[in-house]
Structure formats: structure tokens, C-alpha cells
Amino acid sequence: MIMNATLRLLALLLLVTTLALPSCVSKKKFLELEDAKAALASSLADSKEKVNMLEGKVSSLEADMANQKSQFESDIAGLRSDIDAAKSSAEMAQKSLADKEAELAKIKSDVKSALGLNSGANITEKNGDLYVTLENPVQYRSGSARLNRAARKSIESLAETMKNNPSMHLLIEGHTDNKKFVSGSNMDNWQLSVNRAMAVVKRLIRKGVSPDQLTVSGRGDTAPAATNDTSEGRAQNRRTVAKPKVDTGKLYKIGN
């Protein structure tokens, strides 16, 4: 009886132990799962926070790009407008230049016709002034006001034109290079330039031109036609030029 009771007790204990063991294992597993869940939840929260932060940066960059794009488009539009304005200005300047060139050509033609100039003379413009240019320019040796044969021939041709056109008036203007006279000399470039102009005027008068048609002027070395650094340039600067005085009115006002 005692043995049977003991066996029944052992069997009961074994049953209780067997039933209790799975319960203990399930609870441990549950706790482990809870811990894993908590860890995953924390990781998920961190990931969401990071995603939100990155999305914020993306939005900010997109906004910056949109602003920059808008600014670039505005800048490009402004540049295109400037280019169009520059093209328009260039076209207007080109047209104005063409108009001025045509006007100047007409002025030269009209003045030449009014002065009765022959084929050996022409009208040129420089720095807003009109000049009578002869086939053979009146030039001189250094320090001299003496007219050479070619110059005398040109002056005689000009004299015939002036005699045939009594209303024609010329300013005869002498020039020099920048070479100075020796110290103590009574001559200087101002006097030499006047002497050169006077030589031309006297020749014109000798050939029958009225003195009333002539004015003498000397510019010294102040208005060179070429560089004074070379012998060729200095030769060009030793010259006498003729400026016509014609009442051409506003039409013949050059450079406006």
C-alpha cells in the first residue's frame, strides 16, 4: 500500500514537473521576444528619424535647386535681353555711320563742285576739318620754306581754279616737324611754319589770285600728320595745307 502510494506520488510529481517545464520555457521565450521587439522598435524609430532628417535635407536641396534654377533662368533672360539691346545698338550705330559716310561724301562732292576744283585736286576730311588736297603735296626740305618744282606746279594749278572762282577762299596753313633750330637762331618752328604758308600765298598771288581770297596760318609742330620718330614721318609733317572756307551752313557741319 505504501509502495503504491509512493509510486502514485512520484507519478504525480513527474506529471506536475512535466506540465510546469513547458510553461517555464514559453515565458523565457516570450521575454526574449519582448526584448527583441523593443530593440526592433527602437531601431525602427531611429530609422524613421533618420529618414525624416534625410527627407528634410532633400526638400531643402530641392528648394535650393528650384531657387537657383529660377535665378539662372532670370539671369539668362537678362543676358539675352542685353544681347538683343547690344545688337540693336550696333545696328543703329552701323546705320548712323553709313549715313554719316554718305553725308560726308556728299559734302566733299558739293564743296569740290562749289570750289570748281579740277581732277588734280580733291576734298578730304580730317578731325572735322575739310582740306583741299593736291595731286602733288606741298612739302619741304628740313628747315626750309623753299617750294620745289612739283609743289610750284600744284600751286599754279590751284591758282587757276581760284581765279576762275573769285568767291573761293582758302586758309593756307604751314606745318613743321619737331626738329629744333640751333640755340641762338632767330628762327623757330612757329616762324618756319608761317614762312612756308607765306611762300604758297605769295606764289598764288604771283599767279593772279586775289589776296582777299587768302589767309595765312602757321601751326609749328603742333599738328603732325605722321610720327616724328622716322625720317619718312618728319618729311610728311613738313608741309603746307589748304582749308576751304565755304558757307555751307549746317549741312556741312562735320562730326555732328
DOMIGU-477490 format. One line per 4 residues: their letters; for each residue y, z, x of C-alpha. Coordinates in nm, 4 decimals. Layout:
BEGIN
a = Y:Z:X  ... .
//
This chain:
BEGIN
mimn = 0.0000:0.0000:0.0000  0.2342:0.0972:0.2778  0.1423:-0.2198:0.4670  0.2091:-0.4301:0.1630 .
atlr = 0.5404:-0.2596:0.1088  0.6327:-0.3150:0.4713  0.5378:-0.6783:0.4522  0.7399:-0.7213:0.1351 .
llal = 1.0388:-0.5533:0.3084  1.0089:-0.7802:0.6104  0.9838:-1.0802:0.3868  1.2954:-0.9685:0.2012 .
lllv = 1.4846:-0.9131:0.5251  1.3761:-1.2541:0.6501  1.4948:-1.4113:0.3268  1.8293:-1.2355:0.3469 .
ttla = 1.8688:-1.3353:0.7098  1.7785:-1.6935:0.6306  2.0274:-1.7072:0.3446  2.3044:-1.5416:0.5474 .
lpsc = 2.2729:-1.7670:0.8545  2.3924:-2.0945:0.6906  2.6850:-1.9078:0.5383  2.7989:-1.7925:0.8829 .
vskk = 2.7667:-2.1438:1.0333  2.9639:-2.3032:0.7435  3.2529:-2.0575:0.7862  3.2812:-2.1280:1.1588 .
kfle = 3.2785:-2.4977:1.0940  3.5436:-2.4503:0.8305  3.7674:-2.2618:1.0698  3.7215:-2.5306:1.3315 .
leda = 3.8113:-2.7952:1.0774  4.1151:-2.5954:0.9703  4.2291:-2.5751:1.3317  4.1722:-2.9467:1.3802 .
kaal = 4.3596:-3.0193:1.0620  4.6521:-2.8067:1.1735  4.6587:-2.9843:1.5106  4.6477:-3.3240:1.3440 .
assl = 4.9231:-3.2213:1.1030  5.1406:-3.1114:1.3958  5.0694:-3.4353:1.5827  5.1471:-3.6346:1.2702 .
adsk = 5.4756:-3.4507:1.2269  5.5652:-3.5234:1.5903  5.4730:-3.8890:1.5446  5.6808:-3.9144:1.2281 .
ekvn = 5.9763:-3.7551:1.4064  5.9397:-3.9988:1.6947  5.9104:-4.2916:1.4514  6.2257:-4.1782:1.2718 .
mleg = 6.4084:-4.1475:1.6035  6.2956:-4.4943:1.7159  6.3847:-4.6448:1.3795  6.7293:-4.4897:1.4156 .
kvss = 6.7686:-4.6480:1.7589  6.6507:-4.9832:1.6245  6.9009:-4.9619:1.3397  7.1775:-4.8719:1.5833 .
lead = 7.0860:-5.1615:1.8133  7.0685:-5.3999:1.5200  7.4126:-5.2841:1.4074  7.5493:-5.3305:1.7614 .
manq = 7.3938:-5.6759:1.7830  7.5414:-5.7679:1.4463  7.8853:-5.6480:1.5592  7.8547:-5.8333:1.8899 .
ksqf = 7.7389:-6.1473:1.7134  8.0340:-6.1232:1.4790  8.2687:-6.0713:1.7763  8.1123:-6.3611:1.9679 .
esdi = 8.1442:-6.5876:1.6664  8.5062:-6.4812:1.6280  8.5729:-6.5429:1.9992  8.4050:-6.8843:1.9840 .
aglr = 8.6084:-6.9758:1.6772  8.9246:-6.8665:1.8584  8.8363:-7.0711:2.1665  8.7636:-7.3760:1.9546 .
sdid = 9.0987:-7.3313:1.7851  9.2692:-7.3044:2.1261  9.0880:-7.6179:2.2453  9.1961:-7.8078:1.9351 .
aaks = 9.5545:-7.6901:1.9841  9.5454:-7.7887:2.3532  9.4068:-8.1318:2.2655  9.6774:-8.1784:2.0046 .
saem = 9.9449:-8.0667:2.2519  9.8074:-8.3022:2.5191  9.8074:-8.5922:2.2746  10.1662:-8.5163:2.1757 .
aqks = 10.2679:-8.4889:2.5423  10.0951:-8.8180:2.6186  10.2748:-8.9875:2.3301  10.6056:-8.8337:2.4357 .
ladk = 10.5502:-8.9547:2.7926  10.4684:-9.3044:2.6708  10.7821:-9.3009:2.4538  10.9944:-9.1866:2.7493 .
eael = 10.8468:-9.4526:2.9757  10.9166:-9.7190:2.7147  11.2700:-9.5845:2.6650  11.3313:-9.5790:3.0406 .
akik = 11.2010:-9.9344:3.0790  11.4399:-10.0478:2.8041  11.7283:-9.8626:2.9655  11.6588:-10.0258:3.3015 .
sdvk = 11.6366:-10.3674:3.1389  11.9544:-10.3144:2.9352  12.1520:-10.1809:3.2319  12.0329:-10.4630:3.4563 .
salg = 12.1344:-10.7119:3.1891  12.4697:-10.5390:3.1342  12.5415:-10.5441:3.5077  12.4341:-10.9067:3.5396 .
lnsg = 12.2035:-10.8259:3.8291  12.0138:-11.1169:3.9798  11.6480:-11.1299:4.0796  11.7317:-10.9833:4.4201 .
anit = 11.8377:-10.6507:4.2671  11.6826:-10.4106:4.0237  11.7414:-10.0813:3.8451  11.5363:-9.7762:3.9413 .
ekng = 11.5448:-9.4165:3.8232  11.5022:-9.1004:4.0293  11.5693:-8.7417:3.9244  11.7567:-8.8614:3.6162 .
dlyv = 11.9901:-9.0990:3.8050  11.9949:-9.4796:3.7900  12.0188:-9.6778:4.1128  12.0788:-10.0415:4.1996 .
tlen = 11.8016:-10.1304:4.4440  11.8480:-10.4378:4.6583  11.5816:-10.6693:4.7921  11.6775:-10.5584:5.1446 .
pvqy = 11.7675:-10.1854:5.1502  12.0823:-10.0881:5.3387  11.9554:-9.8804:5.6301  12.0916:-9.7894:5.9724 .
rsgs = 12.0048:-9.7041:6.3275  12.0226:-9.3345:6.4166  12.3814:-9.2088:6.4419  12.5267:-9.5479:6.3404 .
arln = 12.7165:-9.6813:6.0385  12.6920:-10.0437:6.1503  12.5395:-10.2859:5.8992  12.2562:-10.5078:6.0196 .
raar = 12.2174:-10.8730:5.9170  11.9686:-10.8018:5.6338  12.1982:-10.5333:5.4901  12.5012:-10.7640:5.5038 .
ksie = 12.3062:-11.0327:5.3174  12.2098:-10.7892:5.0404  12.5677:-10.6623:5.0132  12.7051:-11.0161:4.9869 .
slae = 12.4589:-11.0893:4.7049  12.5705:-10.7720:4.5283  12.9348:-10.8721:4.5767  12.8770:-11.1992:4.3895 .
tmkn = 12.7243:-11.0062:4.0989  13.0165:-10.7615:4.0888  13.2773:-11.0391:4.0987  13.1059:-11.2047:3.8025 .
npsm = 13.1067:-10.8724:3.6144  13.4523:-10.7110:3.6501  13.3509:-10.4188:3.4265  13.0739:-10.3244:3.6666 .
hlli = 13.1486:-10.0059:3.8626  12.9340:-9.8707:4.1457  12.9264:-9.5368:4.3242  12.8367:-9.6191:4.6863 .
eght = 12.6593:-9.3152:4.8305  12.5809:-9.2684:5.2012  12.2951:-9.0584:5.3439  12.1664:-8.9476:5.6852 .
dnkk = 11.8551:-8.7995:5.8401  11.8637:-8.4384:5.9622  11.9243:-8.5137:6.3299  12.2311:-8.3229:6.4502 .
fvsg = 12.5059:-8.4573:6.6717  12.5599:-8.3119:7.0186  12.7699:-7.9984:7.0359  13.1412:-8.0720:7.0658 .
snmd = 13.1204:-8.4090:6.8897  13.3843:-8.4862:6.6292  13.1123:-8.6450:6.4112  12.8635:-8.4723:6.1841 .
nwql = 12.6161:-8.5933:5.9208  12.8673:-8.5483:5.6392  13.1197:-8.7735:5.8086  12.8475:-9.0196:5.9105 .
svnr = 12.7219:-9.0491:5.5515  13.0760:-9.1229:5.4292  13.1245:-9.3774:5.7090  12.8055:-9.5545:5.6046 .
amav = 12.9205:-9.5734:5.2433  13.2633:-9.6936:5.3596  13.1016:-9.9706:5.5646  12.9344:-10.1024:5.2486 .
vkrl = 13.2519:-10.0687:5.0391  13.4636:-10.2496:5.2986  13.2082:-10.5306:5.3118  13.2115:-10.5637:4.9325 .
irkg = 13.5923:-10.5693:4.9232  13.5984:-10.8235:5.2043  13.3736:-11.0433:4.9898  13.6120:-11.0257:4.6951 .
vspd = 13.5073:-10.7182:4.4963  13.7959:-10.5256:4.3403  13.8448:-10.1758:4.4893  13.8741:-10.0496:4.1312 .
qltv = 13.5042:-10.1227:4.0902  13.4019:-9.8950:4.3769  13.3771:-9.5236:4.4531  13.2696:-9.3772:4.7878 .
sgrg = 13.0496:-9.0708:4.8283  12.8651:-8.9053:5.1191  12.5711:-8.6663:5.0840  12.4998:-8.5976:5.4512 .
dtap = 12.1349:-8.4978:5.4989  12.1160:-8.3007:5.1731  11.9272:-8.5576:4.9624  11.6464:-8.7093:5.1725 .
aatn = 11.4379:-8.9885:5.0234  11.1462:-8.9129:5.2572  11.0320:-8.6479:5.5026  11.2417:-8.5914:5.8131 .
dtse = 10.9311:-8.4919:6.0100  10.8439:-8.8507:6.1067  11.0435:-9.1362:6.2558  10.9497:-9.3568:5.9577 .
graq = 11.0751:-9.0950:5.7116  11.4011:-9.0447:5.9014  11.4559:-9.4222:5.9028  11.4275:-9.4263:5.5221 .
nrrt = 11.6793:-9.1406:5.4973  11.9446:-9.3281:5.6989  12.0581:-9.5315:5.4005  12.3302:-9.6189:5.1511 .
vakp = 12.2538:-9.6456:4.7793  12.4490:-9.7771:4.4807  12.4666:-9.5930:4.1487  12.5928:-9.7911:3.8491 .
kvdt = 12.8483:-9.6290:3.6221  12.7850:-9.7767:3.2800  12.8989:-9.6324:2.9473  12.5554:-9.6342:2.7926 .
gkly = 12.6095:-9.3419:2.5569  12.3381:-9.1008:2.4556  12.0776:-9.3759:2.4533  12.0953:-9.3963:2.8322 .
kign = 12.0825:-9.0241:2.8996  11.7684:-8.9952:3.1101  11.5373:-8.6943:3.1065  11.6065:-8.5510:2.7597 .
//
